[in-house]
């Protein structure tokens, strides 16, 4: 990082004024003296004001609009102050190696006192946690995959938990090692989304977003990552090459997201950010599962890359458990405990070069290399322990140590025939004699006789026997180690299958309990319905009997009644005895109509007779009919009440 000269495409600030909107009201830097805190940059000459860019915030089209309301931010990011403060001296623990070696396109800036990690920074600045550069190997400019991930998640880099940044870096390194295509679809098939929710008001507060693995391939960088929240600063490009890595030309859009067109109908192009620069709630507007991809969404090439990654991790030897002193941890039956081995993210990110990363990945896969290293370290420990005990010949003969992993551990005791015991140095008469010729107090050395069991031939025979035993043990160890890896892999697979089967069995048992309860409830309901059906049938039979009884009574009542005396007197012939009531009514109407017709005929007959009797008289018949009568010397119709 170089921060000693002005931008090659922007003018410099005068030292007596400041137009940086990010200062948040902080006093300005004046020539000759430092008045107060502000956004400053460090160079080899000390702290100095940074030149302002002509690429102001108003000229950059943001993909995610700046939100003035930050009530949705969780309390932890809001209340945690930063550790780095502006002062006369360079902060000792400020890490400024933030870009690819050999380039000077970026600078580190310390923000104002009132600004936090979620604050909005303009002029191409965005906040970053120091741990991402210091311990995770992240360097600017961001790679295409990193930019694509931030765009896909609609998050700025500091809104993603640092452990997730470690996953991204490790995935990139492994993809380069295995020659995989690092696509967004493949990455978000391996990783899902986990959102941190603070305690208390969980619906309105949002914190960091993390990546979680659907199937484990990578070890997490740190299970409980601490001390990163207050160590952050702002980074900003200072050259045109740096700007090109975060800004791209694109169509201008209005508040509704529509493309703005000029008078000629062509889209108006403006500078657009390649990824979000500030915190936003836009990510939380979508469900977490909407960011991931199922296996069916992968292309053939991506499925092949996924299979290559799975095969790569499956070939890892199991991790054998040891205590802090390097001793194996065994179970009750004497077998050394082991666990499935995954990609060591932390060791991978410690590599400074690609060659180192290749060696680390190869070492994870190469069992023999690991065993040789462990054996060499154990030899060094034994040499260090025996270097203070010289022997007669002046040469040290360390005894090889063979450790057979995965089999039943049996404590092997080396007998006196295989290796002579060690003897401490004995001082006598100002001289020192070492080895098996131990001086006996009160007896001269010339009279000392070497026991036959400790003679030269015996010692040589013991070395020969020990050497043969060592080679035999090496042969057995190599055989057992190869077989052991296979057995341990099979055992781990069996344990994984057993665990998976146990989980599925638990789910089935729960479903069975639910179905059993539902079946019991259904049986109770069937019993109740059968009883109700039986009662309904009994009620139906009772009602049928009552209906039959009523029908019998009705039939007895509707039989042809005996004509009473009055009927026989009126209708002695019994002509109307069989008539129904409706028939009698119809007969009555018929008789009435007949009477009216007879009356009309009689009136016309009488009128015709009068005309015959008075031939010379012209009779006036207008207005006359059979229904009228003479009243008060006039022909009139009777009143209606009289008609009724």
SEGU-609313 format. One record per residue (C-alpha): residue in three letters; x, z, y. Coordinates in pm, whole numbers, plus 50000, padded with zeros to 5 digits. Layout:
<pts>
ALAXZY/...
</pts>
This chain:
<pts>
UNK500005000050000/UNK501354989850340/UNK499815003650654/UNK502404998550923/UNK501264967151105/UNK498044954151256/UNK495694930751078/UNK496874895051081/UNK493424883051180/UNK492134910551409/UNK493144925151746/UNK494574960051784/UNK492894990351936/UNK493955003152274/UNK495225038752235/UNK492935053352502/UNK489585042652358/UNK487805039852028/UNK484815019151923/UNK484745028251557/UNK481135038351471/UNK482335057651167/UNK483955084851374/UNK480535101551397/UNK481205114751746/UNK484745126851673/UNK487155127351967/UNK489425097252002/UNK493155094251959/UNK495025090652287/UNK498605080152351/UNK501235107252330/UNK499105134452169/UNK496695140051880/UNK493465154152019/UNK491265158651710/UNK490355144551370/UNK489225109051312/UNK489615079851078/UNK493395076251068/UNK495855057250852/UNK499275067650724/UNK502385046550761/UNK506035054150709/UNK506155063351079/UNK503365089251053/UNK499665089651132/UNK498415063051373/UNK495075047551476/UNK494025017951265/UNK493214983651413/UNK489554974551419/UNK488384943551241/UNK486374915751397/UNK484474915351069/UNK482154942451198/UNK479324957150997/UNK476734937351187/UNK478374905251064/UNK478284914550694/UNK475104909350493/UNK474604939750271/UNK473084934749929/UNK471754970249943/UNK470454981550278/UNK471875012650438/UNK469525042250402/UNK469305066350691/UNK467465092650487/UNK469865110050250/UNK467525137750133/UNK467555121849788/UNK471275129749740/UNK471935159849518/UNK473295191749670/UNK476685189149495/UNK477835156949668/UNK476245168149996/UNK477825202650015/UNK481285195549868/UNK483805190950153/UNK486805168850105/UNK490225183950051/UNK492255159350256/UNK492335167850626/UNK494125150250906/UNK497205167851033/UNK500675162551165/UNK502205161750818/UNK501455138550530/UNK499235156050268/UNK501495163449975/UNK498915156549704/UNK497445125049863/UNK497945096149621/UNK498375063149803/UNK499435039549524/UNK496065022049515/UNK496864985149468/UNK498714961749239/UNK502504965449277/UNK504074940349509/UNK501014936449733/UNK500184952250069/UNK496544943050129/UNK494914977550140/UNK495175010350322/UNK494075046350268/UNK492115062850546/UNK490985098850587/UNK487365100750709/UNK485895122850976/UNK485275159850927/UNK481495156750900/UNK481475127550658/UNK480825130950287/UNK481255108749984/UNK477735094250029/UNK478245085950399/UNK478005050050517/UNK481375034950610/UNK481525002150798/UNK484094974850861/UNK484774969250491/UNK485485005750406/UNK484145023250099/UNK484945057549949/UNK486915062449628/UNK487895092849424/UNK491655098149403/UNK491535105049028/UNK490555068748965/UNK493905057049105/UNK496095086649010/UNK495125092748648/UNK492975063248539/UNK495175034548652/UNK492565017548870/UNK494134993949123/UNK492804972449404/UNK491534946249426/UNK488804953149171/UNK488644930048872/UNK485784905648819/UNK484344927548543/UNK484424958648762/UNK482714940149048/UNK480114926248807/UNK479414961048665/UNK478874976249012/UNK476574947349103/UNK474644950048777/UNK474154987548823/UNK473524983749199/UNK475955012349261/UNK479035016849473/UNK482215027749288/UNK482035064249399/UNK478435067049277/UNK479675061648921/UNK481205092148750/UNK485015089548710/UNK484715093148331/UNK482715060748340/UNK485445043748543/UNK487825053748263/UNK485525037048009/UNK485565004948214/UNK489375004548234/UNK489775012047862/UNK487294984647771/UNK489244959547981/UNK492554968847816/UNK491134967147462/UNK489384934147538/UNK492694919447656/UNK494464932847345/UNK491874918347105/UNK491364886947318/UNK487664894447370/UNK485554880047649/UNK484634910147870/UNK481054900647955/UNK478364921748115/UNK476054916347817/UNK478634929147568/UNK479674958247789/UNK476124970847844/UNK475364966547476/UNK478144991547405/UNK477315014647695/UNK474025028947819/UNK473065047648136/UNK472875085248181/UNK471765099248516/UNK472675134148634/UNK469765154448755/UNK470445186548952/UNK468705218748873/UNK465485226549055/UNK463905196649225/UNK464705171248956/UNK462345144049079/UNK463705138849428/UNK467445145649392/UNK469965121549241/UNK473655126349167/UNK476295106448982/UNK475525080048721/UNK477435080348392/UNK477985056348103/UNK477205067647749/UNK478085050047425/UNK475325039447188/UNK477915037746907/UNK481155055946968/UNK484255034447010/UNK486135052547287/UNK487085088947328/UNK485875103147659/UNK488625106947918/UNK487825143847975/UNK484915163447830/UNK484615185048140/UNK486185166948432/UNK486895190948716/UNK488615190049052/UNK487735154249146/UNK484775159949378/UNK486755171049683/UNK489685146749640/UNK488455114249789/UNK489345090950071/UNK488325057450216/UNK490005024550129/UNK489914993150339/UNK491484958250327/UNK494014950450600/UNK494794914050524/UNK492774882650475/UNK493544883450101/UNK492134918450083/UNK489014907950268/UNK488484878650034/UNK488364902749739/UNK485334921649879/UNK483614895650102/UNK482074862550000/UNK480154836150191/UNK476484834450101/UNK473004826950239/UNK471594850650497/UNK468424868850397/UNK465734885550605/UNK464214920050550/UNK461914905950281/UNK464814890550089/UNK463994854650181/UNK466754829950265/UNK467044823150639/UNK467324785950722/UNK468624769451033/UNK466984742051246/UNK468354715751008/UNK466684732750711/UNK469944743650552/UNK470554780450459/UNK472434800450720/UNK475674813150564/UNK477084847550647/UNK479694871250506/UNK478224891050213/UNK479644920750028/UNK480614913549668/UNK479434947949553/UNK477674977849715/UNK479844997149961/UNK477665028150002/UNK475325050849807/UNK471735039349761/UNK468565047649568/UNK468035011649456/UNK469575018949117/UNK467065046849052/UNK464095023949117/UNK464655008948770/UNK464495025148428/UNK467835033148271/UNK467125011347966/UNK466554980848186/UNK470324978748251/UNK471294976347882/UNK471094948047629/UNK470034948947266/UNK471984931646992/UNK469534902746990/UNK470494894147348/UNK474144887747256/UNK475414852547212/UNK477274841046900/UNK480604845547075/UNK479664880547192/UNK478514890046841/UNK481864878346707/UNK483684899246972/UNK481524929346883/UNK482414925346516/UNK486114922846604/UNK485914955246805/UNK484054972946523/UNK486614961446265/UNK489464972146493/UNK488145007746525/UNK487105010146159/UNK490705003346053/UNK491925034446234/UNK493185061145993/UNK491305094246008/UNK492565121446239/UNK494035149946033/UNK493395184446174/UNK496355206346264/UNK496795238446456/UNK498955242546765/UNK502065248046552/UNK501535215746358/UNK500305232446039/UNK497475214745855/UNK493985229745873/UNK492385229545529/UNK488945237245396/UNK488055263145133/UNK489135239944852/UNK492545233645004/UNK491935198445139/UNK493085190645491/UNK490215185345733/UNK489915152245911/UNK487585133946146/UNK486815098246248/UNK489385083746486/UNK488435064246798/UNK490285046947081/UNK492225072947278/UNK491065065147632/UNK493315090447801/UNK496475078647624/UNK495555042647696/UNK495135048348070/UNK498525065548094/UNK500225032348018/UNK501865016948322/UNK502344982348172/UNK500504959947931/UNK503354962847679/UNK502915000547671/UNK499174996547618/UNK499834972247332/UNK502154997847170/UNK499585025647205/UNK496825004647049/UNK499134993546770/UNK500175029346709/UNK496525040046676/UNK496115014546399/UNK499495018346225/UNK499405048345993/UNK502975045145865/UNK504385045646219/UNK502525077846289/UNK503755093745966/UNK507345083746042/UNK507125099146387/UNK505715131446246/UNK508455132445981/UNK511175126246241/UNK509825154046463/UNK509755177946166/UNK513365169146079/UNK514385176246436/UNK512755210446419/UNK514545218246092/UNK517875206446229/UNK517415228446532/UNK516645258346311/UNK519695253446082/UNK522275242446339/UNK523325278346400/UNK524225283646029/UNK527395264045932/UNK528395258645568/UNK531725257345391/UNK532335220245420/UNK531445220145786/UNK528625195045725/UNK524955201445752/UNK522625189945477/UNK519085193145602/UNK516545193445327/UNK513965165945362/UNK510415178245398/UNK507605159345236/UNK504045166745340/UNK501285151745126/UNK498175149845342/UNK494645149945215/UNK495385165344873/UNK495175201444767/UNK497865220844948/UNK500145240844719/UNK502865262044869/UNK506115249144720/UNK508855274944675/UNK512375260944644/UNK514255278344369/UNK517925287244370/UNK518725258544134/UNK517445232744382/UNK518945245444703/UNK521495273744761/UNK520195301044987/UNK521465304845342/UNK523975332945410/UNK524675349245738/UNK528155349545889/UNK530155380945798/UNK533005392446020/UNK535875412145861/UNK539425419445988/UNK539055396146287/UNK538385365846066/UNK535165349045976/UNK534285334745641/UNK531065315845592/UNK529245302745293/UNK528805318844951/UNK532225336644957/UNK530835368745085/UNK533395396445157/UNK532795429544988/UNK533775459745199/UNK536665480045046/UNK537895451144827/UNK540635426044913/UNK539735389344945/UNK542385379144687/UNK540605399444424/UNK537275383344502/UNK536025360844220/UNK533445333644284/UNK530495337644044/UNK530035309143798/UNK526465302843916/UNK527805294944265/UNK530695272344173/UNK531465237344301/UNK530015219344001/UNK526855239844017/UNK526405231744383/UNK526865194344318/UNK524405195344029/UNK521895212944254/UNK522265186244521/UNK521795158844264/UNK518675175144125/UNK517355180844478/UNK518045144744575/UNK516255131444268/UNK513335154544340/UNK513215142944703/UNK513085106144605/UNK510395113244348/UNK508395132344606/UNK508815103744853/UNK507465079444595/UNK504515102044514/UNK503855108544884/UNK503785071444969/UNK501395065144683/UNK499135094344767/UNK499145087145139/UNK497935051745078/UNK495305063444835/UNK494405092945053/UNK493535071045354/UNK491155051745134/UNK489585083444995/UNK489345099545339/UNK487735068045480/UNK485255067545193/UNK484605104545238/UNK484025100545612/UNK481695071345548/UNK479835091845288/UNK479565120845531/UNK478285097545802/UNK475745082845562/UNK474755117845450/UNK474345128845809/UNK472305098145892/UNK470225102945577/UNK469735139645666/UNK468505130346012/UNK466165104145869/UNK464995129145606/UNK464215154245882/UNK462185128046065/UNK460355118745744/UNK459645155345672/UNK458195159746019/UNK456085128445975/UNK454965140845633/UNK453935174345781/UNK451965156746053/UNK450325133045804/UNK449555162045566/UNK447855181145844/UNK445945149945945/UNK444915144245581/UNK443735180445552/UNK441725176745869/UNK440265144145737/UNK439295160845408/UNK437565189045596/UNK435735163545805/UNK434665143845493/UNK433335175945333/UNK431405183945649/UNK429995148745669/UNK428995149445300/UNK427075181845360/UNK425395166845664/UNK424505135845458/UNK423005157545184/UNK420945176945440/UNK419825144045598/UNK418705130545262/UNK416685162145194/UNK415085159445536/UNK414355122545468/UNK412575131545141/UNK410525158445313/UNK409485134545591/UNK408565107545339/UNK406255132045162/UNK404625141445488/UNK404155104545576/UNK402485097945243/UNK400175127545295/UNK399195115545641/UNK398645080045514/UNK396265093645248/UNK394335112545514/UNK394225081845735/UNK392985060045451/UNK390255084845378/UNK389225084545742/UNK389215046545775/UNK386895040245480/UNK383505022945559/UNK381295051945681/UNK377705055745567/UNK375295042645821/UNK373535071045995/UNK369845071946066/UNK370065057246416/UNK372155027646298/UNK369715020646016/UNK366865022146265/UNK368564998046509/UNK369984975146243/UNK367744979445942/UNK369184948045784/UNK372724961145813/UNK373894929545985/UNK376464947146202/UNK377524973945956/UNK380744956545858/UNK381644947746219/UNK384704964146369/UNK384664978846714/UNK386374947946859/UNK383844925746687/UNK380944945446829/UNK382394943447181/UNK382834906047146/UNK379214903347026/UNK378034922947327/UNK379884899347563/UNK378394869847380/UNK374854883247419/UNK375464890047791/UNK376674854647849/UNK373604841747663/UNK371294861847887/UNK372864847248199/UNK372484812348065/UNK368804819047977/UNK368164832748329/UNK369714802048491/UNK367684778648268/UNK364444796748346/UNK365134794648724/UNK365734757548707/UNK362594752648495/UNK360464771848744/UNK361834751549034/UNK361104719148855/UNK357484730148788/UNK356964737949160/UNK358134703349257/UNK355734688249006/UNK352824708749140/UNK353554699849501/UNK354394663249496/UNK353794657049864/UNK355794686449977/UNK359494684250029/UNK360764717449890/UNK363914732050047/UNK366124745649764/UNK369374748749951/UNK370874783049916/UNK368594792749625/UNK369874804149285/UNK368844827449011/UNK371014855749137/UNK369424858649487/UNK366324877549600/UNK363974878949898/UNK364584907250141/UNK362784911550473/UNK361484875650458/UNK364914860950385/UNK366754849350077/UNK369854870450032/UNK372324880149765/UNK372014915649638/UNK374754940349745/UNK377764944449518/UNK376954980249430/UNK373574969349311/UNK375204942049104/UNK377324968248931/
</pts>
